[in-house]
Amino acid sequence: MGLGFSSSWSLLSFCVLLVLTYAEARKEGYSHSLQNLQKHKDEGLEEAMVTKHIHTHDMDISMHIFFTISDLKVGKRIPVYFSKRDPATSPHLLPREEVESIPFSSSRLPYLLQFFGFSQGSSQAIAMADTLKHCETEPIKGETKSCVTSLESMLDFASGVFGIKTSFEVISTKLGEKTPNNLLKNYTIVQQPKHIPAPKMVACHILPYPYAVFYCHFQEGENKVFQVLLGSENGEKVEAVAVCHMDTSKWNQDHVSFLLLGVQPGASPVCHFFPADNLIWVPSPAFIRM
């Protein structure tokens, strides 16, 4: 039997979707979009920095995305927090020619606040400053990163990681219509997780900004990607994408995943689910050499 997953988006359908939704992302909607995304700023930034060795002892509910690879078995019950956002009020990717006309730098923040109509010290201003600072931080050892602001730049980054002759596709976590908004719930793995044999992957995490900004990165080392079908007690289904980082020996011992799972660096692979608005790029099956 199949896993019941929808087919991965093709690049063509993905492009069409972004073009159709672009018309909604105009300047008059920037403030509302950023306020909506700002509610989930900590979730997005935390997941975007899974390998950045965050120091935190605050067990925020949104941290419940981690598990161990031994948990990947049918019948296993895992508490997971999935954020659910309204696409109609979330920022969208803009065309490259438009977004390149807008500065994207901490040094231009005063101009940007004036451009978007946000006051200094507002929640929107703080979110923008945090995102710009995060994007300007140097990559950690073994990491290739870029904050992309258009579909074209996202595809360029992925192509640079996989190689220009490699075809690639995007997968993402798909929440059911019954999935509640931003609640920690117990989910059970209802089918055997599907391992996606991807020697490389590019993860793109959305960050708070007036228009869509994705933190895309590739991390050297062994990682395993899985599609996991989850079910809850009320009958909802979540088609989740997860990654397992096989070597955590160089991670900081205070990383939130170790605190949550009760393991030590290097003792066990650390896995986590991706939020629904993250995009995970993997080589197409025909281009994977086993």
URKATA-V89912 format. One record per backbone hydrogen bond with DSSP energy under -1.0 kcal/mol. NH is the residue of the N-H (numbers start at 1). CO is the residue of the C=O. E is the energy in kcal/mol with one decimal. If there is no record, write none. Layout:
NH & CO & E
NH & CO & E
This chain:
14 & 10 & -2.2
15 & 11 & -2.3
16 & 12 & -2.4
17 & 13 & -2.3
18 & 14 & -1.9
19 & 15 & -2.3
20 & 16 & -2.4
21 & 17 & -1.9
22 & 18 & -1.3
24 & 21 & -1.4
25 & 22 & -1.8
26 & 24 & -1.7
29 & 26 & -1.9
30 & 27 & -1.5
33 & 29 & -2.2
34 & 30 & -2.6
35 & 31 & -2.3
36 & 32 & -2.0
37 & 33 & -2.2
38 & 34 & -2.5
40 & 37 & -1.5
41 & 38 & -1.7
44 & 40 & -2.2
45 & 41 & -2.6
46 & 42 & -2.3
47 & 43 & -2.5
48 & 44 & -2.1
50 & 47 & -1.3
52 & 49 & -2.1
60 & 58 & -2.5
63 & 60 & -2.1
64 & 61 & -1.5
65 & 63 & -2.6
67 & 271 & -2.2
71 & 68 & -1.9
72 & 69 & -1.3
73 & 71 & -2.4
75 & 189 & -3.3
76 & 73 & -2.0
78 & 187 & -3.3
80 & 185 & -3.0
81 & 64 & -2.4
89 & 86 & -1.6
99 & 95 & -2.5
100 & 96 & -2.4
101 & 98 & -1.1
102 & 99 & -1.4
108 & 105 & -1.3
109 & 106 & -1.6
112 & 108 & -2.5
113 & 109 & -2.8
114 & 110 & -1.7
115 & 111 & -2.6
116 & 112 & -2.6
118 & 113 & -2.6
122 & 119 & -1.9
126 & 122 & -2.4
127 & 123 & -2.2
128 & 124 & -2.4
129 & 125 & -2.4
130 & 126 & -2.4
131 & 127 & -2.3
132 & 128 & -2.6
133 & 129 & -2.4
134 & 130 & -2.5
135 & 131 & -2.4
136 & 132 & -1.4
143 & 140 & -2.2
144 & 218 & -2.8
146 & 216 & -2.3
148 & 214 & -2.6
154 & 150 & -1.8
155 & 151 & -2.5
156 & 152 & -2.2
157 & 153 & -2.0
158 & 154 & -2.3
159 & 155 & -2.5
160 & 156 & -1.9
161 & 157 & -1.4
162 & 158 & -2.7
163 & 159 & -2.5
166 & 163 & -1.8
169 & 282 & -2.8
171 & 280 & -2.5
174 & 239 & -2.7
179 & 176 & -1.4
185 & 80 & -2.3
187 & 78 & -2.7
188 & 231 & -3.0
189 & 76 & -2.3
190 & 229 & -2.1
194 & 227 & -2.6
196 & 225 & -3.0
198 & 196 & -2.3
202 & 281 & -2.3
203 & 217 & -2.0
204 & 279 & -3.0
205 & 215 & -2.3
207 & 213 & -2.7
212 & 92 & -1.8
214 & 148 & -2.5
215 & 205 & -3.4
216 & 146 & -2.8
217 & 203 & -2.1
218 & 144 & -2.8
220 & 142 & -2.6
224 & 244 & -2.2
226 & 242 & -2.9
227 & 194 & -2.4
228 & 240 & -3.3
230 & 238 & -2.8
231 & 188 & -2.3
232 & 236 & -1.8
235 & 232 & -1.6
238 & 230 & -2.2
239 & 174 & -2.4
240 & 228 & -2.6
240 & 238 & -1.2
242 & 226 & -2.7
243 & 272 & -2.0
244 & 224 & -2.8
245 & 270 & -3.2
246 & 222 & -2.0
251 & 248 & -1.7
255 & 252 & -2.1
259 & 255 & -1.5
260 & 256 & -2.3
261 & 257 & -2.6
262 & 258 & -1.9
267 & 264 & -2.1
270 & 245 & -1.9
271 & 67 & -2.8
272 & 243 & -2.1
273 & 65 & -2.1
274 & 241 & -2.6
278 & 275 & -1.5
279 & 204 & -2.4
280 & 171 & -2.4
281 & 202 & -3.2
282 & 169 & -2.6
284 & 167 & -2.6
287 & 284 & -2.3
288 & 285 & -1.6
